[in-house]
């Protein structure tokens, strides 16, 4: 048998298996009877028996390990209960090349998509795509500010989060959005609420600014051959109340009844910001709305989330069978019905400390959901042939 370094392996009888790392073993054993400890790379692993239920155990030990610079989880390995503690890291280690590459790729994909809104042929003249830079800035602006809202509040609450990962996809807007990755558990409902609400509110502020700028920019007129072509595909966007109110407030037209004229593509960037805000505020699972409602309503959130997929399927059925919209116009709600059903089955994030929110945050949550409803549109995109 190989010799074992006592600094890498110990038992409860040693009482000091990690003399320089982790909390004192006595504090752990108040709720978790340790009979073996190991170091596995940067992880500290404690084998033992829980003395209380999992949730009270984590409420007791999570802050103990956090004080020592670790995030801890209770798991099972080979049928044994284990506490696995990993060093906390909330900074950026080196240049995030993956984030940079995806950002640059999304710049190209949004320029390509934007060229279509400006009636520029990117295949005939690829360099002309750069003329769509205002559209690209609008799209990346609303998405980036949304995700940075999450990132900044994650750092504020000491939750490990990555920089945004943009997703370049050849769609009508050139992207499927952006995401950040968070590691470790939420400390409490306040952190869960603040991180969840920061993205939609920050993104919505950027969206309103970009929309106002776009409304004051000149509209785009389609070439005559496109307007006269009976086989041309026409894309009609539904406008949410917030966009219509902003247009009315600044007395700017939306050209909804003019087949040859459309709003400046920068307004489309604002439209994307509003649509993304509404989708993210759907109160299920790990979506922003799921985080916010879980912080506001506790376990009642799961009951509400279970009703959401049915509501989306019902909306799709109503639009198709009663209002007469085409399948391609209502499919988006079928897709989101399926997607939210999956998210609801996974469940929301569960904070370690589960005390109620104060009245101020609760009111802010109600206002945020109200703003999300102003961004709703029954038929976001309709393709007319």
C-alpha positions as CSV (number, residue, x, y, z in Angstrom):
1,X,0.0,0.0,0.0
2,X,1.3,3.5,-0.9
3,X,2.1,6.0,1.8
4,X,-0.6,8.6,2.3
5,X,0.2,12.2,3.0
6,X,-1.6,13.2,6.2
7,X,-2.3,16.6,4.7
8,X,-4.3,15.1,2.0
9,X,-6.2,12.5,3.9
10,X,-7.5,12.3,7.5
11,X,-10.2,11.1,9.8
12,X,-12.4,12.7,12.3
13,X,-10.0,11.4,15.0
14,X,-7.2,13.6,13.6
15,X,-9.3,16.7,14.5
16,X,-7.0,18.7,12.1
17,X,-7.0,17.1,8.7
18,X,-6.9,20.6,7.0
19,X,-4.8,22.8,9.3
20,X,-4.8,25.7,6.9
21,X,-8.0,25.2,4.8
22,X,-11.6,25.1,5.5
23,X,-13.5,25.7,8.8
24,X,-12.6,24.0,12.1
25,X,-13.9,20.5,12.1
26,X,-15.8,21.2,15.3
27,X,-18.0,23.6,13.5
28,X,-18.8,21.1,10.8
29,X,-19.6,18.3,13.2
30,X,-22.3,20.3,14.9
31,X,-24.6,19.1,12.1
32,X,-22.5,16.6,10.1
33,X,-20.7,13.8,11.9
34,X,-17.4,13.5,9.9
35,X,-15.6,10.1,9.7
36,X,-13.2,10.8,6.8
37,X,-11.8,13.8,4.9
38,X,-9.9,14.1,1.7
39,X,-8.4,16.7,-0.5
40,X,-9.2,16.2,-4.2
41,X,-7.4,18.9,-6.3
42,X,-8.8,22.1,-4.9
43,X,-11.8,20.5,-3.3
44,X,-12.2,19.6,0.3
45,X,-14.4,16.5,0.7
46,X,-15.9,15.4,4.0
47,X,-17.5,12.0,4.4
48,X,-20.0,11.6,7.2
49,X,-23.6,11.4,8.4
50,X,-26.0,14.3,8.5
51,X,-27.4,15.0,12.0
52,X,-30.2,17.2,10.6
53,X,-32.3,17.4,7.4
54,X,-30.4,18.6,4.3
55,X,-31.9,22.1,4.2
56,X,-31.2,23.0,7.9
57,X,-27.8,21.4,7.5
58,X,-27.0,23.7,4.5
59,X,-28.4,26.8,6.2
60,X,-26.0,26.0,9.1
61,X,-22.8,25.1,7.2
62,X,-23.0,27.3,4.0
63,X,-22.1,30.5,5.8
64,X,-19.4,28.7,7.9
65,X,-17.6,27.5,4.7
66,X,-18.3,30.9,3.0
67,X,-16.3,32.7,5.7
68,X,-13.3,30.5,4.8
69,X,-13.7,31.2,1.1
70,X,-15.5,28.0,0.0
71,X,-18.8,27.1,-1.6
72,X,-20.2,23.8,-0.2
73,X,-22.7,21.3,-1.4
74,X,-24.2,18.2,0.2
75,X,-24.1,15.2,-2.2
76,X,-23.8,11.4,-2.2
77,X,-20.8,9.5,-3.5
78,X,-20.9,5.7,-3.7
79,X,-23.8,5.7,-1.3
80,X,-22.1,7.9,1.3
81,X,-23.1,11.4,2.2
82,X,-20.3,13.9,1.4
83,X,-19.8,17.6,1.8
84,X,-17.9,19.0,-1.2
85,X,-16.3,22.4,-0.7
86,X,-14.8,24.3,-3.6
87,X,-12.8,27.6,-3.4
88,X,-15.0,30.6,-4.2
89,X,-13.9,32.7,-7.2
90,X,-15.9,35.7,-8.3
91,X,-13.2,37.4,-10.4
92,X,-12.2,37.0,-14.1
93,X,-9.1,34.7,-14.5
94,X,-7.2,35.8,-17.6
95,X,-8.7,36.9,-20.9
96,X,-12.1,35.2,-21.5
97,X,-11.4,34.1,-25.0
98,X,-14.6,32.2,-25.4
99,X,-16.6,35.3,-24.5
100,X,-14.6,37.4,-26.9
101,X,-14.9,35.0,-29.8
102,X,-18.6,34.6,-29.4
103,X,-19.0,38.4,-29.1
104,X,-17.1,39.0,-32.4
105,X,-19.1,36.2,-34.1
106,X,-22.3,37.9,-32.9
107,X,-21.1,41.2,-34.3
108,X,-20.8,39.6,-37.7
109,X,-24.1,37.7,-37.5
110,X,-26.0,40.8,-36.4
111,X,-24.4,42.9,-39.1
112,X,-25.5,40.2,-41.6
113,X,-29.1,40.2,-40.2
114,X,-29.2,44.0,-40.0
115,X,-28.2,44.3,-43.7
116,X,-31.5,42.6,-44.6
117,X,-33.5,45.2,-42.6
118,X,-31.6,48.0,-44.5
119,X,-32.3,46.2,-47.8
120,X,-28.6,45.6,-48.4
121,X,-27.4,42.5,-50.2
122,X,-24.6,41.1,-48.1
123,X,-23.7,38.5,-50.7
124,X,-23.3,41.0,-53.6
125,X,-21.3,43.4,-51.4
126,X,-20.1,41.9,-48.1
127,X,-18.4,45.1,-47.0
128,X,-21.7,47.0,-47.3
129,X,-22.8,45.0,-44.2
130,X,-21.0,47.6,-42.1
131,X,-23.8,50.1,-43.0
132,X,-26.0,48.1,-40.6
133,X,-23.8,49.0,-37.6
134,X,-26.6,51.0,-35.8
135,X,-28.7,47.8,-35.8
136,X,-25.8,45.8,-34.5
137,X,-25.1,48.2,-31.7
138,X,-28.8,48.3,-30.8
139,X,-29.1,44.5,-30.5
140,X,-25.8,44.0,-28.6
141,X,-26.6,47.0,-26.5
142,X,-29.9,45.8,-25.1
143,X,-28.7,42.2,-24.7
144,X,-25.4,43.2,-23.2
145,X,-26.8,45.6,-20.7
146,X,-29.4,43.0,-19.6
147,X,-26.7,40.4,-18.9
148,X,-24.4,42.9,-17.3
149,X,-27.1,43.8,-14.9
150,X,-27.1,40.2,-13.7
151,X,-23.3,40.1,-13.6
152,X,-22.9,43.3,-11.5
153,X,-25.4,42.2,-8.9
154,X,-23.9,38.7,-8.8
155,X,-20.5,40.3,-8.0
156,X,-22.2,42.5,-5.4
157,X,-23.7,39.5,-3.6
158,X,-20.5,37.4,-3.9
159,X,-22.0,34.9,-6.4
160,X,-19.6,33.5,-9.0
161,X,-20.8,34.5,-12.4
162,X,-19.2,34.6,-15.9
163,X,-19.2,37.4,-18.3
164,X,-22.0,37.3,-21.0
165,X,-21.8,34.6,-23.6
166,X,-23.4,35.9,-26.8
167,X,-25.1,33.3,-29.1
168,X,-24.6,34.0,-32.8
169,X,-27.3,32.4,-34.9
170,X,-28.5,33.3,-38.5
171,X,-32.0,34.5,-37.4
172,X,-33.9,37.7,-38.3
173,X,-31.9,39.5,-35.6
174,X,-28.6,37.5,-35.9
175,X,-28.5,36.1,-32.4
176,X,-30.4,33.9,-29.9
177,X,-29.5,36.3,-27.1
178,X,-26.8,36.1,-24.4
179,X,-26.4,34.2,-21.2
180,X,-24.2,34.2,-18.1
181,X,-23.3,31.2,-16.1
182,X,-23.6,31.3,-12.3
183,X,-21.9,28.8,-10.0
184,X,-22.8,28.0,-6.4
185,X,-25.9,28.6,-4.4
186,X,-27.8,31.9,-3.8
187,X,-27.1,33.2,-0.3
188,X,-30.6,34.4,0.4
189,X,-33.8,35.6,-1.2
190,X,-32.4,39.2,-1.4
191,X,-29.6,38.0,-3.6
192,X,-31.9,35.8,-5.7
193,X,-34.3,38.8,-6.2
194,X,-31.6,41.4,-6.8
195,X,-29.7,39.3,-9.4
196,X,-33.0,38.2,-11.1
197,X,-34.5,41.7,-11.3
198,X,-31.3,43.6,-12.3
199,X,-31.2,42.1,-15.8
200,X,-34.7,43.0,-17.0
201,X,-34.6,46.5,-15.4
202,X,-31.2,47.4,-16.7
203,X,-32.1,45.9,-20.1
204,X,-35.4,47.7,-20.2
205,X,-33.7,51.1,-19.5
206,X,-31.3,50.5,-22.4
207,X,-34.3,49.3,-24.5
208,X,-36.3,52.5,-23.9
209,X,-33.2,54.7,-24.7
210,X,-32.5,52.8,-27.9
211,X,-36.1,52.8,-29.0
212,X,-36.4,56.6,-28.5
213,X,-33.2,57.1,-30.6
214,X,-34.5,54.8,-33.3
215,X,-37.9,56.5,-33.5
216,X,-36.1,59.8,-34.3
217,X,-34.0,58.2,-37.1
218,X,-35.2,58.2,-40.7
219,X,-37.4,55.2,-41.8
220,X,-36.3,52.6,-44.3
221,X,-38.0,52.4,-47.7
222,X,-38.0,49.1,-49.6
223,X,-36.9,49.1,-53.3
224,X,-39.7,49.4,-55.8
225,X,-39.0,45.9,-57.2
226,X,-39.4,44.4,-53.8
227,X,-42.7,46.2,-53.2
228,X,-44.0,45.2,-56.6
229,X,-43.0,41.5,-56.4
230,X,-46.1,39.5,-55.6
231,X,-44.0,36.6,-54.4
232,X,-42.0,38.7,-51.9
233,X,-42.1,37.5,-48.3
234,X,-43.3,40.2,-45.9
235,X,-42.5,40.1,-42.2
236,X,-44.9,41.9,-39.9
237,X,-43.8,42.6,-36.4
238,X,-46.3,42.9,-33.6
239,X,-45.7,46.0,-31.5
240,X,-46.1,45.9,-27.7
241,X,-47.9,48.6,-25.7
242,X,-44.6,50.1,-24.5
243,X,-43.4,50.7,-28.0
244,X,-46.7,52.1,-29.2
245,X,-46.8,54.4,-26.1
246,X,-43.2,55.7,-26.8
247,X,-44.1,56.4,-30.4
248,X,-47.2,58.3,-29.4
249,X,-45.3,60.2,-26.7
250,X,-42.7,61.4,-29.2
251,X,-45.3,61.7,-32.0
252,X,-43.3,59.4,-34.3
253,X,-45.0,57.1,-36.8
254,X,-44.6,53.3,-36.8
255,X,-45.6,52.8,-40.5
256,X,-47.8,49.8,-39.7
257,X,-50.1,50.4,-42.8
258,X,-47.3,51.2,-45.3
259,X,-45.9,48.2,-47.1
260,X,-43.1,50.2,-48.6
261,X,-41.8,52.0,-45.5
262,X,-40.6,50.6,-42.1
263,X,-39.3,52.1,-39.0
264,X,-35.5,52.5,-38.7
265,X,-33.9,49.1,-37.8
266,X,-32.6,50.6,-34.6
267,X,-36.3,50.5,-33.4
268,X,-36.1,46.8,-34.2
269,X,-33.3,46.6,-31.6
270,X,-35.7,48.2,-29.1
271,X,-38.4,45.7,-30.1
272,X,-35.9,42.9,-29.4
273,X,-35.2,44.3,-26.0
274,X,-38.9,44.4,-25.1
275,X,-39.5,40.9,-26.4
276,X,-36.5,39.5,-24.5
277,X,-37.7,41.3,-21.4
278,X,-41.1,39.7,-21.6
279,X,-39.7,36.2,-22.2
280,X,-37.2,36.4,-19.4
281,X,-39.9,37.5,-17.0
282,X,-42.0,34.4,-17.5
283,X,-42.1,33.1,-13.9
284,X,-40.7,29.6,-14.3
285,X,-37.6,27.8,-13.4
286,X,-34.3,29.5,-13.9
287,X,-35.7,32.4,-16.0
288,X,-35.4,35.9,-14.4
289,X,-39.1,35.8,-13.7
290,X,-38.7,32.4,-11.9
291,X,-35.9,33.9,-9.7
292,X,-38.0,37.0,-8.9
293,X,-41.2,35.1,-8.1
294,X,-39.3,32.5,-6.0
295,X,-37.8,35.3,-4.0
296,X,-41.2,37.0,-3.6
297,X,-43.5,33.9,-3.1
298,X,-41.3,31.1,-1.8
299,X,-42.5,27.6,-2.7
300,X,-45.8,29.0,-4.2
301,X,-43.7,29.9,-7.2
302,X,-43.6,26.2,-8.3
303,X,-47.4,26.0,-8.3
304,X,-47.7,29.2,-10.4
305,X,-44.9,27.9,-12.8
306,X,-46.9,24.7,-13.4
307,X,-49.7,26.7,-14.9
308,X,-47.6,28.7,-17.3
309,X,-47.1,26.0,-20.1
310,X,-50.8,25.4,-20.2
311,X,-51.4,29.2,-20.5
312,X,-49.0,29.4,-23.4
313,X,-50.5,26.4,-25.2
314,X,-53.9,28.0,-24.7
315,X,-52.7,31.3,-26.2
316,X,-51.4,29.5,-29.3
317,X,-54.7,27.6,-29.7
318,X,-56.7,30.8,-29.3
319,X,-54.7,32.7,-31.9
320,X,-54.8,29.7,-34.4
321,X,-58.4,28.5,-34.1
322,X,-60.2,31.6,-33.0
323,X,-58.2,34.6,-34.4
324,X,-57.2,32.7,-37.6
325,X,-53.4,33.3,-37.4
326,X,-51.2,31.0,-39.4
327,X,-49.2,28.2,-37.8
328,X,-45.9,30.0,-38.3
329,X,-47.2,33.0,-36.4
330,X,-48.2,31.1,-33.3
331,X,-45.6,28.4,-33.2
332,X,-43.4,30.6,-31.0
333,X,-45.9,30.1,-28.1
334,X,-46.0,26.3,-28.7
335,X,-42.2,26.3,-28.5
336,X,-42.2,28.3,-25.3
337,X,-44.9,26.2,-23.9
338,X,-42.7,23.1,-24.3
339,X,-39.6,25.0,-23.1
340,X,-41.3,26.4,-19.9
341,X,-42.7,22.9,-19.1
342,X,-39.1,21.6,-19.1
343,X,-37.9,24.6,-17.0
344,X,-40.8,24.1,-14.5
345,X,-40.0,20.5,-14.1
346,X,-36.4,21.4,-13.2
347,X,-37.6,23.9,-10.6
348,X,-36.3,27.3,-9.4
349,X,-33.1,28.2,-7.6
350,X,-33.3,27.7,-3.9
351,X,-31.6,30.2,-1.6
352,X,-29.7,28.9,1.4
353,X,-31.4,31.5,3.8
354,X,-35.1,31.5,2.9
355,X,-36.4,34.5,4.9
356,X,-39.2,36.7,3.4
357,X,-38.4,39.7,1.3
358,X,-39.0,43.2,2.6
359,X,-41.9,45.3,1.4
360,X,-39.7,47.5,-0.9
361,X,-38.3,44.6,-2.9
362,X,-41.7,43.0,-3.1
363,X,-43.2,46.1,-4.6
364,X,-40.3,46.4,-7.0
365,X,-41.0,42.9,-8.1
366,X,-44.7,43.7,-8.8
367,X,-43.7,46.8,-10.8
368,X,-41.2,44.7,-12.8
369,X,-43.8,42.1,-13.8
370,X,-46.1,45.0,-14.7
371,X,-43.4,46.4,-17.0
372,X,-43.0,42.9,-18.5
373,X,-46.7,42.9,-19.4
374,X,-46.2,46.2,-21.3
375,X,-43.6,44.3,-23.5
376,X,-46.1,41.5,-24.4
377,X,-47.3,41.1,-27.9
378,X,-49.8,38.3,-28.9
379,X,-48.2,37.7,-32.3
380,X,-44.6,38.8,-32.2
381,X,-43.8,37.8,-35.8
382,X,-46.1,37.1,-38.7
383,X,-44.8,36.0,-42.1
384,X,-47.1,37.1,-44.9
385,X,-46.7,35.7,-48.4
